[in-house]
Every structure is written in C-alpha cells, then in structure tokens.
Amino acid sequence: MSKIAVVAMFKAKAGQEDALGEALGSLVSPSRKDEGCISYDLHRSTDDRSVFVFYEQWESKELLDEHLAQPHLRAFGEKAGELLDGPADVKILEILSY
C-alpha cells in the first residue's frame, strides 16, 4: 500500500472567514487521532485570508476513506454549505518520497 497525501483548499464566503477557520480548526485534534493519520495540518493563506488549506498524510487510501466517514467530518460537511464559497478543491496524491 502506498502512503498518500491530501491537499484540500477551502474558500470562505464573505464574512464567514473566522467561522470557517474555527470549524476547520476543530477538525485537527480528532483527525490526528484517526487510525492511519501521519500528519494533519491546517494552513491559512497570507495573501487571501478567506483561503484555508489542509495538508494531510495518511498510511493508505483505505484509512483516509475511514477518516472521511468519521462523525467529525460528517458534522463539518453538514454545515459547510453556509461557510464555503463553492466546493472544496481536494487533491489526493501518492507520496513518492519522504
């Protein structure tokens, strides 16, 4: 099994920047406890404060899929529509080097 990385970019609706940051930030601690999580880090653009990016590393695609089914991710998905200016841009990448 190949280890994988995820780059997920989110853009907040106008006026929802802080709320989105809080909602995304609340995912960090429980996600780091999910089986297979190598790293799970949240970033915010220095050029556009409405843009947030997760960079994640996982032991396998299967364990990432289990993470995506966790209650904390489902709960975020339920409120994402009121916070996000469009869908998240998510890339899943095979890790080629460490």
GUMAR-813453 format. One line per 2 residues: number of its first residue (from 1); their letters; for each residue x, y, z of N, C-alpha, C. Coordinates in steps of 0.02 Angstrom, whole numbers. Example, Ala and Ser with C-alpha at 12.3 -4.5 7.8 and 13.67 -1.06 7.14 Angstrom:
2
1> AS> 660 -284 390 615 -225 390 660 -165 390; 642 -112 354 684 -53 357 645 2 394
// end
This chain:
98
1> MS> 41 -59 0 0 0 0 44 62 0; 25 110 -41 61 173 -44 33 222 6
3> KI> 78 258 38 57 313 81 32 369 35; -16 408 61 -44 460 19 -45 527 56
5> AV> -49 579 17 -57 647 44 -121 676 17; -149 722 53 -209 758 32 -194 832 38
7> VA> -212 869 -14 -210 942 -12 -282 964 -25; -312 996 24 -382 1017 19 -386 1092 31
9> MF> -412 1128 -18 -417 1201 -14 -490 1221 -6; -502 1267 41 -569 1291 57 -568 1368 53
11> KA> -622 1396 25 -629 1469 22 -692 1487 59; -686 1533 108 -743 1554 148 -787 1603 109
13> KA> -852 1600 123 -897 1653 99 -877 1718 133; -891 1774 101 -877 1839 131 -912 1843 199
15> GQ> -874 1864 248 -899 1870 316 -897 1806 357; -879 1751 326 -877 1686 361 -806 1661 372
17> ED> -756 1704 362 -687 1683 367 -669 1655 436; -688 1691 488 -672 1668 556 -710 1605 573
19> AL> -774 1602 554 -815 1543 568 -787 1481 533; -765 1490 470 -736 1433 434 -671 1412 466
21> GE> -629 1461 485 -567 1444 519 -578 1405 582; -628 1424 621 -644 1388 683 -669 1318 668
23> AL> -713 1312 618 -740 1246 601 -686 1199 576; -642 1225 533 -587 1183 508 -539 1166 564
25> GS> -524 1215 606 -478 1204 662 -503 1150 709; -569 1145 716 -597 1095 762 -588 1024 735
27> LV> -569 1017 672 -558 950 643 -488 923 658; -442 967 675 -372 946 680 -361 893 734
29> SP> -380 907 795 -366 861 850 -398 793 840; -463 788 825 -491 721 816 -463 685 755
31> SR> -447 722 702 -421 690 642 -351 662 654; -311 696 694 -244 670 709 -248 605 748
33> KD> -304 592 780 -313 530 818 -340 473 775; -363 489 715 -391 438 671 -336 389 650
35> EG> -354 325 646 -305 274 626 -276 291 558; -210 286 553 -176 296 489 -153 367 476
37> CI> -171 413 521 -151 483 511 -76 491 527; -38 515 479 32 530 489 39 604 508
39> SY> 5 647 471 4 718 487 -61 748 462; -83 802 495 -146 834 478 -139 907 499
41> DL> -122 950 452 -105 1019 467 -147 1068 429; -172 1118 464 -214 1171 435 -172 1233 423
43> HR> -181 1265 366 -145 1325 347 -195 1378 324; -173 1441 327 -214 1497 302 -171 1539 257
45> ST> -198 1559 201 -161 1599 152 -142 1666 182; -82 1688 168 -60 1754 190 -83 1808 141
47> DD> -101 1788 81 -124 1835 30 -199 1845 30; -236 1793 47 -309 1795 46 -334 1760 108
49> RS> -353 1798 158 -371 1771 223 -435 1728 223; -467 1724 165 -526 1681 160 -509 1611 136
51> VF> -445 1598 122 -423 1534 95 -386 1494 148; -409 1432 157 -380 1385 205 -359 1322 168
53> VF> -305 1291 190 -280 1231 157 -261 1179 210; -286 1119 201 -262 1062 240 -209 1026 200
55> YE> -154 1008 234 -105 962 206 -104 902 253; -120 844 226 -127 784 266 -84 728 236
57> QW> -62 683 279 -28 622 256 -61 563 292; -72 510 252 -107 451 277 -69 388 257
59> ES> -75 337 299 -42 273 287 -68 239 224; -132 250 207 -161 218 148 -225 254 128
61> KE> -246 242 67 -310 269 42 -368 240 82; -363 177 101 -416 145 139 -426 179 207
63> LL> -370 196 240 -376 230 305 -399 302 297; -383 334 241 -411 400 227 -486 394 219
65> DE> -509 344 183 -581 334 173 -617 324 241; -586 288 286 -614 279 353 -618 346 390
67> HL> -566 386 383 -565 453 414 -623 495 387; -634 493 322 -686 534 291 -756 515 314
69> AQ> -764 454 341 -829 431 366 -839 446 440; -790 475 473 -794 488 544 -846 542 560
71> PH> -877 540 618 -928 589 637 -904 662 633; -842 675 651 -819 745 650 -816 773 579
73> LR> -801 730 530 -801 753 460 -871 759 433; -914 713 451 -984 717 429 -1017 779 458
75> AF> -1004 796 521 -1033 856 552 -1009 919 515; -946 922 497 -921 979 459 -958 984 392
77> GE> -966 927 359 -999 926 294 -1070 953 297; -1104 943 354 -1173 968 361 -1176 1044 365
79> KA> -1124 1076 393 -1126 1149 399 -1082 1184 347; -1048 1147 305 -1001 1176 258 -1035 1224 209
81> GE> -1095 1208 188 -1129 1249 139 -1139 1321 160; -1149 1332 224 -1159 1400 249 -1094 1438 257
83> LL> -1037 1402 255 -972 1433 266 -930 1441 203; -939 1395 155 -895 1392 97 -921 1430 37
85> DG> -875 1461 2 -890 1495 -61 -873 1446 -118; -914 1395 -125 -902 1344 -176 -874 1281 -145
87> PA> -869 1228 -185 -844 1165 -160 -769 1168 -144; -748 1125 -99 -676 1119 -83 -640 1091 -144
89> DV> -578 1112 -152 -534 1085 -205 -488 1034 -171; -500 970 -183 -464 917 -148 -424 876 -198
91> KI> -360 868 -182 -315 826 -222 -288 771 -178; -291 709 -202 -262 652 -167 -201 631 -207
93> LE> -145 627 -172 -81 615 -204 -45 555 -175; -13 517 -217 31 463 -195 97 495 -172
95> IL> 119 476 -112 182 502 -87 240 463 -118; 284 498 -152 340 465 -186 406 469 -147
97> SY> 410 517 -101 472 524 -62 456 547 8; 501 531 54 495 553 124 559 586 143
// end
